Amino acid sequence: MNLNEERALMKRAQTNMQGFGELFDVYYARIYAYAYRRIGARQNAEDVAASVFEDALRGIQKYRWQNKRWPRGCTRLPRGA
């Protein structure tokens, strides 16, 4: 996905739940894999990935495009993970 496609995806995610579902479908595996590599436990990695998307859903309206791929800000694991 190029940056223009990603920007359009983020715009759709801010507009409606179907768009946010697209965002989830595109990025869930990547975020889960990152968490799994860092934590090493499947259930905990699933919990972390779910937490990332819960936070994203709460803050999606505040998100401003900065010509950077979205998950870059998602690589900090929540405390206690």
CNS distance restraints for C-alpha pairs under 8 A (distance, minus, plus):
assign (resid   1 and name CA) (resid   5 and name CA) 5.98 0.50 0.50
assign (resid   1 and name CA) (resid   6 and name CA) 6.40 0.50 0.50
assign (resid   2 and name CA) (resid   6 and name CA) 6.22 0.50 0.50
assign (resid   3 and name CA) (resid   7 and name CA) 6.01 0.50 0.50
assign (resid   3 and name CA) (resid  67 and name CA) 6.82 0.50 0.50
assign (resid   3 and name CA) (resid  68 and name CA) 7.52 0.50 0.50
assign (resid   3 and name CA) (resid  69 and name CA) 7.14 0.50 0.50
assign (resid   4 and name CA) (resid   8 and name CA) 6.30 0.50 0.50
assign (resid   5 and name CA) (resid   9 and name CA) 6.18 0.50 0.50
assign (resid   6 and name CA) (resid  10 and name CA) 6.21 0.50 0.50
assign (resid   6 and name CA) (resid  69 and name CA) 7.25 0.50 0.50
assign (resid   7 and name CA) (resid  11 and name CA) 6.27 0.50 0.50
assign (resid   7 and name CA) (resid  65 and name CA) 6.91 0.50 0.50
assign (resid   7 and name CA) (resid  67 and name CA) 7.85 0.50 0.50
assign (resid   8 and name CA) (resid  12 and name CA) 6.28 0.50 0.50
assign (resid   9 and name CA) (resid  13 and name CA) 6.13 0.50 0.50
assign (resid   9 and name CA) (resid  19 and name CA) 6.87 0.50 0.50
assign (resid   9 and name CA) (resid  22 and name CA) 7.38 0.50 0.50
assign (resid   9 and name CA) (resid  23 and name CA) 6.68 0.50 0.50
assign (resid  10 and name CA) (resid  14 and name CA) 6.24 0.50 0.50
assign (resid  10 and name CA) (resid  19 and name CA) 7.75 0.50 0.50
assign (resid  10 and name CA) (resid  20 and name CA) 7.91 0.50 0.50
assign (resid  10 and name CA) (resid  23 and name CA) 7.23 0.50 0.50
assign (resid  10 and name CA) (resid  65 and name CA) 7.98 0.50 0.50
assign (resid  11 and name CA) (resid  15 and name CA) 6.34 0.50 0.50
assign (resid  11 and name CA) (resid  19 and name CA) 7.94 0.50 0.50
assign (resid  12 and name CA) (resid  16 and name CA) 6.37 0.50 0.50
assign (resid  12 and name CA) (resid  18 and name CA) 7.86 0.50 0.50
assign (resid  12 and name CA) (resid  19 and name CA) 4.52 0.50 0.50
assign (resid  12 and name CA) (resid  20 and name CA) 6.95 0.50 0.50
assign (resid  13 and name CA) (resid  17 and name CA) 6.62 0.50 0.50
assign (resid  13 and name CA) (resid  18 and name CA) 7.21 0.50 0.50
assign (resid  13 and name CA) (resid  19 and name CA) 3.99 0.50 0.50
assign (resid  13 and name CA) (resid  20 and name CA) 3.92 0.50 0.50
assign (resid  13 and name CA) (resid  21 and name CA) 7.40 0.50 0.50
assign (resid  13 and name CA) (resid  22 and name CA) 7.31 0.50 0.50
assign (resid  13 and name CA) (resid  23 and name CA) 6.45 0.50 0.50
assign (resid  13 and name CA) (resid  60 and name CA) 7.41 0.50 0.50
assign (resid  14 and name CA) (resid  19 and name CA) 7.19 0.50 0.50
assign (resid  14 and name CA) (resid  20 and name CA) 7.00 0.50 0.50
assign (resid  14 and name CA) (resid  60 and name CA) 5.79 0.50 0.50
assign (resid  14 and name CA) (resid  61 and name CA) 5.72 0.50 0.50
assign (resid  15 and name CA) (resid  19 and name CA) 6.83 0.50 0.50
assign (resid  16 and name CA) (resid  20 and name CA) 6.50 0.50 0.50
assign (resid  17 and name CA) (resid  21 and name CA) 6.04 0.50 0.50
assign (resid  18 and name CA) (resid  22 and name CA) 6.41 0.50 0.50
assign (resid  19 and name CA) (resid  23 and name CA) 6.47 0.50 0.50
assign (resid  20 and name CA) (resid  24 and name CA) 6.25 0.50 0.50
assign (resid  20 and name CA) (resid  57 and name CA) 7.66 0.50 0.50
assign (resid  21 and name CA) (resid  25 and name CA) 6.15 0.50 0.50
assign (resid  22 and name CA) (resid  26 and name CA) 6.20 0.50 0.50
assign (resid  23 and name CA) (resid  27 and name CA) 6.16 0.50 0.50
assign (resid  24 and name CA) (resid  28 and name CA) 5.33 0.50 0.50
assign (resid  24 and name CA) (resid  53 and name CA) 7.34 0.50 0.50
assign (resid  25 and name CA) (resid  29 and name CA) 7.86 0.50 0.50
assign (resid  27 and name CA) (resid  31 and name CA) 6.23 0.50 0.50
assign (resid  27 and name CA) (resid  71 and name CA) 7.47 0.50 0.50
assign (resid  28 and name CA) (resid  32 and name CA) 5.97 0.50 0.50
assign (resid  28 and name CA) (resid  49 and name CA) 6.85 0.50 0.50
assign (resid  29 and name CA) (resid  33 and name CA) 5.96 0.50 0.50
assign (resid  30 and name CA) (resid  34 and name CA) 6.23 0.50 0.50
assign (resid  31 and name CA) (resid  35 and name CA) 6.23 0.50 0.50
assign (resid  31 and name CA) (resid  49 and name CA) 5.88 0.50 0.50
assign (resid  31 and name CA) (resid  71 and name CA) 7.47 0.50 0.50
assign (resid  31 and name CA) (resid  74 and name CA) 7.53 0.50 0.50
assign (resid  31 and name CA) (resid  75 and name CA) 7.72 0.50 0.50
assign (resid  32 and name CA) (resid  36 and name CA) 6.02 0.50 0.50
assign (resid  32 and name CA) (resid  45 and name CA) 5.80 0.50 0.50
assign (resid  32 and name CA) (resid  46 and name CA) 6.18 0.50 0.50
assign (resid  32 and name CA) (resid  48 and name CA) 7.45 0.50 0.50
assign (resid  32 and name CA) (resid  49 and name CA) 5.22 0.50 0.50
assign (resid  33 and name CA) (resid  37 and name CA) 6.13 0.50 0.50
assign (resid  33 and name CA) (resid  45 and name CA) 7.71 0.50 0.50
assign (resid  34 and name CA) (resid  38 and name CA) 6.36 0.50 0.50
assign (resid  34 and name CA) (resid  75 and name CA) 7.55 0.50 0.50
assign (resid  35 and name CA) (resid  39 and name CA) 5.90 0.50 0.50
assign (resid  35 and name CA) (resid  40 and name CA) 7.78 0.50 0.50
assign (resid  35 and name CA) (resid  45 and name CA) 4.99 0.50 0.50
assign (resid  35 and name CA) (resid  46 and name CA) 7.96 0.50 0.50
assign (resid  35 and name CA) (resid  48 and name CA) 6.68 0.50 0.50
assign (resid  35 and name CA) (resid  49 and name CA) 7.07 0.50 0.50
assign (resid  35 and name CA) (resid  77 and name CA) 7.29 0.50 0.50
assign (resid  36 and name CA) (resid  40 and name CA) 4.92 0.50 0.50
assign (resid  36 and name CA) (resid  41 and name CA) 6.13 0.50 0.50
assign (resid  36 and name CA) (resid  42 and name CA) 6.30 0.50 0.50
assign (resid  36 and name CA) (resid  44 and name CA) 7.74 0.50 0.50
assign (resid  36 and name CA) (resid  45 and name CA) 4.90 0.50 0.50
assign (resid  39 and name CA) (resid  44 and name CA) 7.20 0.50 0.50
assign (resid  39 and name CA) (resid  45 and name CA) 6.63 0.50 0.50
assign (resid  39 and name CA) (resid  81 and name CA) 7.21 0.50 0.50
assign (resid  40 and name CA) (resid  45 and name CA) 7.52 0.50 0.50
assign (resid  41 and name CA) (resid  45 and name CA) 6.10 0.50 0.50
assign (resid  42 and name CA) (resid  46 and name CA) 6.20 0.50 0.50
assign (resid  43 and name CA) (resid  47 and name CA) 6.23 0.50 0.50
assign (resid  44 and name CA) (resid  48 and name CA) 6.17 0.50 0.50
assign (resid  44 and name CA) (resid  81 and name CA) 7.01 0.50 0.50
assign (resid  45 and name CA) (resid  49 and name CA) 6.15 0.50 0.50
assign (resid  46 and name CA) (resid  50 and name CA) 6.12 0.50 0.50
assign (resid  47 and name CA) (resid  51 and name CA) 6.12 0.50 0.50
assign (resid  48 and name CA) (resid  52 and name CA) 6.23 0.50 0.50
assign (resid  48 and name CA) (resid  77 and name CA) 7.17 0.50 0.50
assign (resid  48 and name CA) (resid  78 and name CA) 7.10 0.50 0.50
assign (resid  48 and name CA) (resid  81 and name CA) 6.93 0.50 0.50
assign (resid  49 and name CA) (resid  53 and name CA) 6.49 0.50 0.50
assign (resid  50 and name CA) (resid  54 and name CA) 6.15 0.50 0.50
assign (resid  51 and name CA) (resid  55 and name CA) 6.12 0.50 0.50
assign (resid  52 and name CA) (resid  56 and name CA) 6.09 0.50 0.50
assign (resid  52 and name CA) (resid  74 and name CA) 6.80 0.50 0.50
assign (resid  53 and name CA) (resid  57 and name CA) 5.98 0.50 0.50
assign (resid  54 and name CA) (resid  58 and name CA) 6.35 0.50 0.50
assign (resid  55 and name CA) (resid  59 and name CA) 6.21 0.50 0.50
assign (resid  56 and name CA) (resid  60 and name CA) 5.50 0.50 0.50
assign (resid  59 and name CA) (resid  63 and name CA) 6.60 0.50 0.50
assign (resid  68 and name CA) (resid  72 and name CA) 7.46 0.50 0.50
assign (resid  70 and name CA) (resid  74 and name CA) 7.70 0.50 0.50
assign (resid  71 and name CA) (resid  75 and name CA) 6.80 0.50 0.50
assign (resid  77 and name CA) (resid  81 and name CA) 6.45 0.50 0.50
